[in-house]
Amino acid sequence: MPDLDRSRAWLLTVDGAPQSYVDLDDPAHLEFEYARRIAHVLDLTADPGVPLDVLHLGGGALTLPRYLVATRPGSHQMVIEADRGLLELVAEYLPLPSGTGVTVRPEDARRALEAVPEGSADVIVADVFGGSRVPAQLTSVEYARAAARALRPGGRYTANLADGAPFAFLRSQLATYRTVFAHLALIAEPSVLRGRRFGNAVLVASQSELPVAALARRTAADAFPARVEHGEALERFTGGATPVRDEEATPSPEPPSGAFSVG
């Protein structure tokens, strides 16, 4: 769907739910709030303009890979996207320019993650949804360990998740990543964290201390301000949730009707 307010901008929807937004003339423009929050993590991973090695699990219309091409030229990016039809659609209508350093592979995200070399990524960006739900195989301790193995020392894992009160899924994910990573943060709008509505939450995990103060300043200044929870506040939010193993993993909850739909 074209954006009538921006001449070469497009909204990609899957089954009526917004999936990606791309402005071909301005790839640094990020329309979706969760994408901006992940971009803040990317911006704070290294000094401005320094190239990064990034593994993207879930590609969509390649919004964040395009953002990094624009903001950190010379970055090496691997995009894993299982939906071949989606990749063909994007390649035909929203092609990447040549020489971007972005490689796109039609593979299963879990299998691809487990196959990448140890310590090969500065950042892993996970934005994988089967329909409107995070697949079960991407929610377990075993998966989190695979992500930690793929990261360099000081590397960061960030994921787009979605949940609503009473947050059984989100809390279980925090408990899961807490078993593997030394530092966690969660970025979400206050209305989501208070349980007033179903929405996105961006998880950030690392073995090194996270720049939570800088993240908080940036997310608070967004058009839709968000809060960064970490430390004791995040422990209280997690509560008594237990880590999830492969054998008991389930997909994220189905969003309520109309939660993310357009049109």
C-alpha positions in Angstrom: 0.0 0.0 0.0 1.5 3.4 -0.9 1.8 6.1 1.7 0.0 9.1 0.1 2.0 11.5 2.3 5.5 10.3 1.1 6.1 9.8 -2.6 8.1 6.5 -2.5 7.0 5.1 0.8 5.1 1.8 1.2 3.3 -0.1 3.9 3.5 -3.9 3.7 0.7 -5.8 5.3 0.3 -9.5 5.9 -3.2 -10.8 6.6 -4.4 -7.3 7.3 -1.7 -6.6 9.9 1.0 -4.0 9.3 4.3 -5.9 8.7 6.8 -3.3 7.4 7.1 0.3 6.3 9.8 1.4 3.8 10.6 4.9 2.4 12.8 4.3 -0.6 13.9 7.9 -0.7 14.6 8.1 3.0 15.5 4.7 4.5 16.4 6.3 7.8 12.8 7.2 8.3 11.2 4.6 10.6 7.4 4.8 10.8 6.8 2.0 13.3 7.5 2.7 17.0 9.1 -0.6 17.7 11.4 -0.2 14.7 12.6 3.2 16.1 13.2 1.5 19.5 15.4 -1.2 17.9 17.1 1.5 15.9 18.0 3.3 19.1 19.7 0.1 20.3 21.6 0.0 17.0 22.6 3.6 17.2 24.1 3.2 20.7 26.0 0.0 19.9 29.0 1.8 18.5 30.1 5.4 17.7 28.0 7.0 14.9 28.9 5.7 11.4 31.0 2.8 12.6 30.0 -0.4 10.6 28.5 -3.3 12.4 28.0 -7.0 11.7 24.3 -7.6 12.2 22.2 -10.8 11.9 18.5 -10.1 11.3 16.1 -12.9 12.1 13.0 -12.0 10.1 13.4 -9.7 7.2 10.0 -8.3 6.2 10.6 -5.5 3.7 14.1 -5.0 5.1 13.3 -1.8 6.9 16.1 -2.0 9.5 18.8 -3.4 7.1 18.1 -0.3 4.9 18.3 1.9 8.0 21.8 0.5 8.7 22.9 0.9 5.1 22.0 4.6 5.4 23.4 5.2 8.9 26.3 2.8 9.1 27.6 2.3 5.5 30.0 -0.6 5.2 28.1 -2.8 7.7 27.8 -6.5 6.9 24.3 -7.7 7.3 22.7 -11.2 7.0 18.9 -11.3 6.8 17.1 -14.6 7.4 13.5 -14.8 6.2 11.6 -18.0 5.9 8.8 -16.6 3.7 10.2 -17.0 0.1 7.1 -15.4 -1.3 7.6 -12.3 0.8 11.2 -12.1 -0.3 10.2 -12.3 -3.9 7.6 -9.6 -3.5 10.1 -7.3 -1.8 12.8 -8.0 -4.4 10.4 -7.1 -7.2 8.8 -4.0 -5.7 11.2 -2.7 -3.1 14.6 -3.8 -4.3 17.7 -3.0 -2.3 20.4 -1.0 -4.2 23.4 -3.0 -5.3 26.5 -3.0 -3.1 24.7 -2.6 0.2 26.5 -5.4 2.1 23.1 -7.0 2.8 22.8 -10.8 2.1 19.3 -12.2 2.2 18.7 -16.0 2.8 15.4 -17.9 2.7 15.9 -20.1 5.8 14.3 -21.0 9.1 15.5 -18.5 11.8 16.3 -21.0 14.5 18.3 -23.3 12.2 20.2 -20.4 10.6 21.1 -18.9 14.1 22.4 -22.2 15.3 24.6 -22.5 12.1 26.3 -19.1 12.2 29.9 -18.9 13.5 30.4 -18.3 17.2 31.1 -14.7 18.0 30.2 -13.5 14.5 27.6 -10.7 15.2 27.7 -7.4 17.0 23.9 -7.3 17.1 21.2 -9.8 16.5 17.8 -8.3 15.6 14.9 -10.7 16.0 11.6 -9.7 14.4 10.0 -13.0 13.6 6.3 -13.6 13.5 4.4 -16.5 12.1 1.3 -14.5 11.2 1.0 -12.3 14.2 2.7 -14.6 16.7 6.4 -15.3 17.7 7.0 -18.9 16.8 7.5 -21.3 19.8 11.0 -22.4 18.7 12.2 -18.8 19.2 11.1 -18.4 22.8 13.2 -21.0 24.7 16.4 -21.1 26.8 18.0 -23.2 24.1 17.3 -20.5 21.5 18.6 -17.8 23.8 21.8 -19.8 24.3 22.2 -20.0 20.5 21.8 -16.2 20.3 24.4 -15.6 23.0 26.9 -18.0 21.3 26.5 -16.0 18.0 27.3 -12.7 19.6 30.7 -11.1 20.1 31.8 -10.1 23.6 29.7 -7.0 24.4 27.3 -7.8 21.6 23.5 -7.2 21.9 20.4 -9.2 21.2 17.2 -7.3 20.6 13.8 -8.6 19.8 10.3 -7.3 18.9 7.8 -9.1 21.1 4.1 -8.5 21.7 1.8 -9.2 24.7 -0.8 -7.8 27.0 -1.9 -8.2 30.6 -1.3 -10.4 32.6 1.9 -10.7 30.5 2.5 -14.4 31.0 4.4 -14.6 27.7 6.5 -11.5 28.2 7.4 -12.4 31.8 8.4 -15.9 30.7 10.6 -14.4 28.0 12.4 -12.2 30.6 12.9 -15.2 32.9 14.3 -17.1 29.9 16.8 -14.6 28.8 17.8 -13.9 32.4 19.2 -17.4 32.6 21.6 -16.7 29.7 22.4 -12.9 29.6 23.8 -10.8 32.5 21.9 -7.6 31.5 18.4 -7.1 30.3 16.2 -4.1 29.4 12.6 -3.8 28.1 11.3 -0.9 26.1 7.6 -0.3 25.8 4.9 2.4 26.0 3.7 3.0 29.5 0.1 2.1 28.5 1.4 -1.3 27.4 3.4 -1.9 30.6 0.4 -0.9 32.7 -1.7 -3.5 31.0 -4.1 -1.1 29.4 -3.6 -2.5 25.9 -1.9 -5.2 23.9 1.2 -4.0 22.2 4.9 -4.3 21.3 7.8 -4.5 23.7 11.4 -4.5 22.6 13.7 -6.8 24.6 17.4 -6.0 24.8 19.9 -8.4 26.2 23.7 -8.5 26.6 26.5 -9.9 28.7 27.8 -6.3 29.1 26.1 -3.4 30.7 23.5 -1.7 28.6 23.3 2.1 27.9 19.9 2.3 29.7 20.1 6.0 30.5 20.8 6.9 26.8 18.1 4.5 25.7 15.6 6.1 28.1 16.4 9.6 26.8 15.9 8.6 23.2 12.7 6.6 23.7 11.2 9.3 25.9 11.7 11.8 23.1 9.9 9.7 20.4 6.5 10.8 19.0 5.1 7.9 21.1 7.2 8.0 24.2 8.3 4.7 25.7 9.8 3.6 29.0 13.0 1.6 29.6 12.6 -0.9 32.4 15.8 -2.6 33.8 17.3 -3.7 37.1 15.1 -4.1 40.1 12.0 -2.7 38.3 12.4 -5.3 35.6 12.8 -8.0 38.2 9.6 -6.9 39.9 7.8 -7.0 36.5 9.2 -10.5 35.8 7.9 -11.7 39.1 7.9 -15.4 39.6 7.9 -16.3 35.9 10.0 -19.4 35.0 12.3 -20.0 32.0 10.9 -21.8 29.0 12.6 -24.9 27.6 12.1 -26.3 24.1 9.8 -29.1 25.1 7.3 -26.7 26.7 7.7 -23.6 24.4 4.5 -22.1 22.9 4.0 -19.2 20.4 3.3 -15.7 21.7 -0.4 -15.0 22.3 -2.8 -14.2 19.5 -3.3 -10.4 19.5 -6.9 -9.3 20.2 -9.0 -8.6 17.1 -8.0 -5.2 15.6 -4.9 -4.8 17.8 -2.6 -4.3 14.8 -4.9 -4.2 11.8 -5.0 -1.5 9.2 -7.6 -0.4 6.6 
